[in-house]
Amino acid sequence: MPWGTMIERGDIFFVDLDPALGREQRGRRPVLIVSSDALNSQPLVVVVVAGTDAANVPRDYPTNLRVTAAESGLPRDTVFLCFQVRALDSCRFSTSAGVPLARAGRLPGSRLPELERALKLVFDLT
């Protein structure tokens, strides 16, 4: 993604996570930006957690964040798997022609504390 376009913590994009190995999430799927806006403003990488269709995750776990389509703007209810953290190069946020991907949705700011709690569990942070 050209770094003239700001990616912000809480934004959701559909990106292609291939290639992937083993139990890593793969294919085109929603990712939730979890890196700080200070990092996101640099031409480095963007840290995300992968999402999956909520129908695939019948139970809620403390390391997951379930969001409804109505609150996120996504086409379906989604569970963000906070244990599936990835650092993505900016090229994943552009088409092969270099056109920036459109933001697919956004996590409401009121839900960020839940995201932070899940990430603290994943990384064993106090």
C-alpha positions in Angstrom: 0.0 0.0 0.0 1.4 3.4 -0.8 2.3 5.0 2.5 0.3 8.1 1.5 -2.8 6.1 2.5 -3.1 5.8 6.3 -3.8 2.4 7.8 -5.1 2.8 11.4 -5.4 0.4 14.3 -8.9 -1.1 14.2 -9.2 -1.0 10.4 -10.2 -4.2 8.7 -9.1 -5.2 5.2 -9.5 -8.3 3.1 -6.0 -9.6 2.1 -4.6 -12.7 0.7 -2.6 -14.6 3.4 -1.1 -17.2 1.1 1.3 -18.7 1.2 0.6 -20.3 4.5 1.7 -23.4 6.3 0.1 -25.9 8.6 -2.6 -24.3 10.8 -1.9 -20.8 9.7 -5.0 -19.0 8.3 -4.8 -18.9 4.6 -6.5 -17.4 1.6 -8.3 -14.2 1.2 -9.8 -13.2 4.6 -10.4 -10.2 6.8 -7.5 -9.0 8.9 -7.8 -6.6 11.8 -5.0 -4.0 12.1 -3.5 -4.3 15.7 -0.2 -2.4 15.3 0.1 1.1 16.6 -0.7 4.1 14.3 2.9 5.2 14.9 4.1 1.9 13.3 1.4 2.0 10.6 2.6 5.4 9.4 6.1 4.0 8.6 7.0 2.1 5.4 7.7 -1.1 7.5 5.1 -3.8 8.1 1.6 -3.9 9.5 0.7 -6.2 12.3 -2.7 -7.9 12.0 -4.8 -10.7 13.4 -6.6 -13.0 11.0 -10.4 -13.3 11.0 -12.7 -16.2 10.1 -16.4 -16.6 9.5 -18.1 -16.7 12.9 -20.1 -19.8 11.8 -16.7 -21.7 11.9 -16.2 -20.9 15.6 -19.2 -21.9 17.7 -17.6 -21.1 21.1 -16.1 -17.9 22.4 -12.5 -18.1 23.7 -10.7 -15.4 25.6 -8.1 -15.1 22.8 -10.8 -14.5 20.1 -12.8 -11.4 19.4 -16.3 -11.9 17.9 -17.7 -9.0 16.0 -21.1 -8.7 14.2 -21.4 -7.6 10.7 -23.6 -4.7 11.8 -20.8 -3.2 14.1 -17.8 -3.9 11.8 -19.2 -3.2 8.3 -18.1 -6.6 7.2 -20.4 -8.8 5.1 -20.8 -11.4 7.9 -20.2 -11.9 11.6 -16.5 -12.6 12.1 -14.2 -13.9 14.8 -10.7 -12.4 14.9 -8.3 -15.1 16.1 -5.9 -13.0 18.2 -3.5 -16.0 18.4 -3.1 -15.8 14.6 -0.8 -12.7 14.6 1.0 -11.8 11.4 3.3 -9.0 10.3 2.4 -8.2 6.7 4.3 -6.3 4.0 2.5 -3.4 2.5 2.2 -5.1 -0.8 -0.6 -7.3 0.6 -2.7 -4.1 0.9 -2.5 -3.4 -2.8 -3.7 -5.1 -6.0 -1.2 -6.5 -8.4 -1.5 -3.2 -10.3 -0.5 -1.3 -7.1 -3.9 0.1 -6.4 -4.6 0.4 -2.6 -7.2 -2.0 -1.2 -10.3 -0.3 0.2 -10.9 -0.7 3.9 -13.6 -3.4 4.4 -14.6 -2.3 7.8 -13.6 -1.1 11.2 -13.6 -2.3 14.8 -15.6 0.2 16.9 -13.3 2.0 19.3 -15.4 0.8 22.2 -14.2 -2.8 21.4 -10.5 -2.0 21.4 -10.1 -2.9 25.1 -11.4 -6.4 24.4 -8.9 -6.7 21.6 -6.1 -5.6 23.9 -7.2 -8.1 26.6 -7.1 -10.9 24.1 -3.6 -9.9 22.9 -2.3 -9.7 26.4 -3.4 -13.3 26.9 -1.7 -14.4 23.7 1.6 -12.7 24.7 1.3 -13.3 28.4 1.5 -9.6 29.1 0.3 -8.0 32.4 
